[in-house]
């Protein structure tokens, strides 16, 4: 994960989407995104500590990445709240703004596949506290951020998925989320991006490792 430090100087905007009396999804943009960093970094590290072979970073590594992807006029984070307490989130950004954070640009791959990079909105990992999973929050969080993207002129949303087929630290009950992405309307493409971040190796050491990211795309309704 490249450590890029950027400052936030955008105007804050918040949109609210009710799910139930207990749960709400709020879209945060602008300067108030920075106030969410402690929550986002803490939850990221806690959740991914269950999958250390995928990610072994710390909050000090997460902060620069979040700062980088949120420093754009169309950056937004959909946050799920349970009784006004944040319990999950999904961040989105203009794909052209995300592209420098990949190890190699995927723009040529997109154009060769007839995608217009200017119209693509990139989603990072959706992260939800374990005790609030199974509450149908993922579709609501995605829907809120897809609506935001569509309202800002984007016609396609995309995300990247990474997985290790074989690793001694992989949980026995590990399940991929491919069925969820398909249910949400995303189609896996032949495009593969690459990014690097701290990862536990098979021998127990930690090293900065390059990971392939399989790209999924969803065309938004006009």
N, C-alpha and C positions, 0 to 999 in steps of 0.2 A: 504494500500500500504506500503510494508516494506521499511524503510528508510535505504538503503545500499549505502554507499559512496565508490566509486571506482575511481581510476584515469585512464585517457586515455593515452596510450603511443603507439598508433598504427600508422602505416604509412597511410597517406591520399591518397585516390584514388577517382576520380570522373569520372563518365560515363554520357554521354549526350544522351537523346532520344528526338528528335523533335516531336511535335504534330502538331502545326501550327506555323505561323510566330510569333504569340503572346505568345503561350504556349510552354514550354519545361519541360521535366521531367529529373532531374539529380539524379544519384545515388551517394550518399556521403558515404564514409567509412573512418575509421581511425581518425586521430586527428582533421580533419575539422568538424567532427560531433559535437564536443564541441562548436564550433563557432555558430552552429545552435540552441543551447539550448535556448537562449533568445526568438527567434522566436517561437520555438516549445512550450515552456512553456506558452508564452503569448497567442498563438492561442488555445492551449488546454483549458486554463482557460476561455477564452472568449466564445468558442463554448459550453463547458459543463456548463457554467453558465445558458444556456438556458434549461438545463436539470438537475437542482440541486438535484433532487431526485436520480439521478444516480451518481453524483459526486459533492462534495462541497469543494474540495481541493484548494490549492494555489500553486503558483510557487515554494515555498519553499518545497512543497511535491513532485512536479513534477520533479524537478531537480535531486534528488537522484535516482528516478526510471529510468529516461533517462540515467543517468550516469551508472547505473547498467546494463541495457540491451544493451548499446553500447560498453561496455568494453569486447569485444570478437573479435577475428580475423575476423569472418564472419558477424559481425554486420554491418548493412547498413540502410540508410534512403533514400527513394525515395522522392524527393521534387519537387513539381510542381511550376513552375515559370511563372508569367505573365509579359512579357516585363522585364525579369530579376529580378522581385520582387517575393519572395516566397509567395505562397498563399495556400499551402496545403502540407501534408506529410503523409508518412506511414513508420514506422520503422519495421525492421525484425531482428531476432536473432536466433541462434541455440537454439532449444527447450530445450536441456539439460542445457543450460546456463540460460534460462528463468525459469526453473522448481523451483529453490529455492525461487522465488518471489511469487509463489502460496502458499496458506495456507497449503496445503498438496500436496505431490508429486503426479503427475499424471502418472509417468513413469510406475507403475504397471498396471494402467488402459490401457495404450497404448499397452504394451506388451501382455496383455490378449486379446486385440482386434486385434492382429497380425500386429501392427504398430511397426516399428523399430525407437525408439526415436532418434537414432544417425542420421537418414536420414530425420528428420522432422525440418522444418524451421518455426518459429512462427512469426506471424504478430500481432502487437499491433493495436490500433484503427487508422483508417484512418480519418484524420481531414482536412477539406477544408473550407476556408472562405465562408460564405453564399453567397456573391455576385458572387462567381466563381463556384457555384454548377450548375448542369445542362449543363456543358460544356464537358461532357464525360471524365472527368479527372480520375475518379476512375478506370475504366478499364485500362487506360494507366499507372497509378501509380502502380497498382497491377501487370500488365504485366512486367513492368520494374524490380520490385523487385523479381518476380517469375523467370525471366530470370537470375538475379543475383544469386538466390538460386540454380537454376539448374546448372549454370556454376561452382558453388562451391561444387557440388557433392550431393546436396539434392534431394530427389525424391518425397517429400511430403511437401506441405505448409499447415499451419493450422492457425486458428484464434478462438478467444472466443467471444461470444456475451452474453450480460447481459441485462435483461429488467425487469421492474416492471409491472405486469399486473394491479395492483390497487395502486394508490398513489394520494393524493390530489394535488400534484404539477405537475402531469403529464400533458403535453399540450394536449388540446382536439384534435389537428390535428396530434398527434404523429403517425408516421408510422415506423414500424420495417424495417430493411434492409435485411430481409431474402430473398426477391426476388432478391436483388442485388447480394448477395453471391451465390445464385443458378445460376444466369445468368453468374457469373464469373467462374462457374464450381465447386463450393464448395458444399459439401454434409454434412448435419448435422448428427453428430454421437450421440450415446447414452452416450458418455463420458462427464462428467461434472467436471470442475476444480473449485477451489474456491480461491478467493483473497479478501483482505479487503482494504478499503480506506474510507476517510471522506465522509459522506453522510448525507443529510438532512433527518430527521425523519418526520413522519406524524405530530408530534406536533410542528414542526418548529425548533427543536434543531438539532445540528450537532453531530454526533457520528461516531466513527470508526466502520464500518459495514462490515460483510462478505457477499460477493456476489457470487452467482453461475454463472459460465461461461460455456455456452453450446459450445462444441468444434465442429468446422467445418473443414473438410479436403479436399484437392485437390491433386490428384496424378499428378505429373509433367511428361511431355513427355520426354522420354529418348533420 
